Amino acid sequence: MTTTKAYKGIAMEGVIATWYAKTTRNDLQRHKGMAAQMVKKIPPGGRVLEIAPGPGYFCIELAKLGHYQITGLDISKTFIEIARKNAVEAGFNIEFRQGDAANMPFEAGTFDFLFCQAAFKNFTQPVRAIAEMYRVLRPGGVAVIVDLRHDASQDEIEHEIKGMGLGRIDEIMTRWTFRSMLLRNAYSVAEMKAMASQTPFGGCRIDVSGIGFMAWFEK
């Protein structure tokens, strides 16, 4: 399997990143729900790393649920600036750093829990990124990757879109975005398992839900 690929996503800097942050602020319920689910896997006072946190919404929702040491690592300078501002406005001390998922600026065994949502499909070195997750996790730590899956069926795509409650034009645009951009660049369940097998994790457990998946890694 190829372990590198060209980045096909939109460059999340400047006005594009600012627009994205404003748009996804309307999706805070999803971040609340995900934080409530993930918090069950984090020890009290644990150290948490979110890879590609974007505007920092998940980190902030997680901080509301317990006294954790939370860090966000994003390759986008603009996102780091936005996330820091959002955290301060929310009243939380969250560290956001600029860096590459394939070469993380952290010591080995630093974190108890790692989380990456909706960004893994855009990483240019996905296998190396998973290996880095293993390196920076403490023994017994857990890493979770949540993303879309390439092998979603047309019926599953339609069901997802119909459940969004969109208007006719937005529904058409969303359908085109899923089929022509997001799902095309995503990985299948088989590809995720193959990549995991090439890393020190040796494998992963994958839960499928709708057009997405949740991959669980344990050190």
Buried (B, 14 or more C-beta within 10 A) or exposed (E): EEBEEEEEEEEBEEEEBBEBBEEBEEEEEBBBEBBEEBBEBBEEEBBBBBBBBBBBBBBBBBBEBBEBBBBBBBBBEBBBBBBBBBBEEBEBEBBBBBBBBBEBEBEEEBBBBBBBBBBBBBBBBBBBBBBBBBBBBBEEBBBBBBBBBBBBEEEBBEEBBEEEEBEEEEBEEBBEEBEEEBBEBBBEBEBBBBBBBBBEBEEBEBEEEEBBBBBBBBB
